[in-house]
Amino acid sequence: MYSSRKSINRAHLFCTIQETKITVHKTSNVKFYSTNSLRQFVTLHEAVLRGLAPDNGLYMPASIPALPPTVIASFSNLSLQEISWAVTSHLLHEDLPEVELRKIVEHTIGFDAPLVPIEEHVFALELFHGPTLAFKDFGARFLAGLLGYFAAREDRQVTILVATSGDTGSAVANGFLNVPGTRVVVLYPKDKVSEIQEKQFTTLGANITALEVAGTFDDCQRMVKAAFLDQELRQKLFLTSANSINIARLIPQSFYYFYAWSRMRAEKPVVFSVPSGNFGNLTAGLLAKRMGLPVHHFLACTNINDVVPKYLAGGLFEPRPSQATISNAMDVGNPSNFARMLELYKHSPAAMKRDISGFHFSDDETRAAMQKVFQSAKYVMDPHGAVGYLGLKRYQQDHPNIAGIFLETAHPAKFKKTVDATLSGEVAIPPPLLKFLSRAKRSICIGNDFEDLKDWLNKAID
């Protein structure tokens, strides 16, 4: 019912991927359009390097080619790495040479994503076995490979701006560390990420700079978007983004939906419960469904920053300032990827509700769920995974005949203070995290106005 936790030999992995022969119906290369303009199309190369469209929209694929059902059925006999290669080859075979695509997949997928049984018909999909122990490793490492390939063909340095509420910053910084032709600038909200998360991107140096913003994640995200629209900056800098506003971040996040579904050897329909902040992870699952994955339903689960569950309940999207919670990576009051979700469902709340149900939970409910699962299953959930678990249990009350998977998006040790206090114990810190804690933090404090970011970028150029 679930995959093993055996370690993966990277050399053997690459050979395995090279030898994998999967026949799919080849399609012409996919074009991309902005969510703010349906008439202008760009290539993958342009969409990835720009990150955000010039009209402030997000790039969407003009078409989403479906994998043949026979290919998807064969995934039960393939590894995560082989499935990743099948999906990548199907989507991007005309955009990059095959040898480069294989290198990117090999660089991205060097770790597993175990499916762990928690209760009857309830499974945790552990997405924290990568280098920074968070699901963002999938998207960040894939994007680093893709951007590295494209950047090598440019005649100037690519500056990558990224806003983070926690795990994105660490995954992107480590994924792009020392990648030739790139410079990474991470914006994060002061005092609103955990110490371990902060240390993972403020201690690296080299081509990584951390900007500590006196504000919220929404401020950081707004400042990054404003930079892309500033003509003066764009003339001086080759700017792109590594946030989930970059379409290349979402492609690899579809891999583990295919993988998890292929491991569910049950007759019941499969539901994915996705703890959500900026909604890139859920959007990737919806793209997998459009590619043919037979998912029965998705659950959009948030903390008290519940603008999307409220939309699903009442049909109105009303962004508001984010509020701090113990599941800080989901503290987003105006999620960017909701624009992509609207595009997928042609702006129809009714159509979206057929595939997605929304739930939101308080910190007290989150802590209670963490305690319950630890007592009953001896399983330690992080606060974000706990929100996903709660949504799944709530949905199963009215839909008992489904098998549910909730996404465990980060290792519990990344939220050690919260987890220790909640479970009255101490979660062990894995070696990959310990090495960051011993290093000195290096960050630059700036205000939460776009001009603060612009001034710093101009000085950094000079």
MOZI-V956689 format. One record per helix or strand of 3 or more residues. SS is the DSSP state (H for helix, E for strand). FROM is the first residue (numbers start at 1). LEN is the number of residues. Records with the same first field share a line. If there is no record, write none. Layout:
SS: FROM-LEN / FROM-LEN
This chain:
H: 10-10 / 44-7 / 69-9 / 80-13 / 98-11 / 136-16 / 167-10 / 195-8 / 217-13 / 231-6 / 247-7 / 255-9 / 280-11 / 307-8 / 328-3 / 338-7 / 349-7 / 363-15 / 383-16 / 412-12 / 431-7 / 450-12
E: 32-3 / 37-6 / 58-4 / 115-5 / 122-5 / 158-7 / 182-8 / 208-6 / 238-4 / 269-7 / 297-6 / 356-5 / 402-7 / 444-3
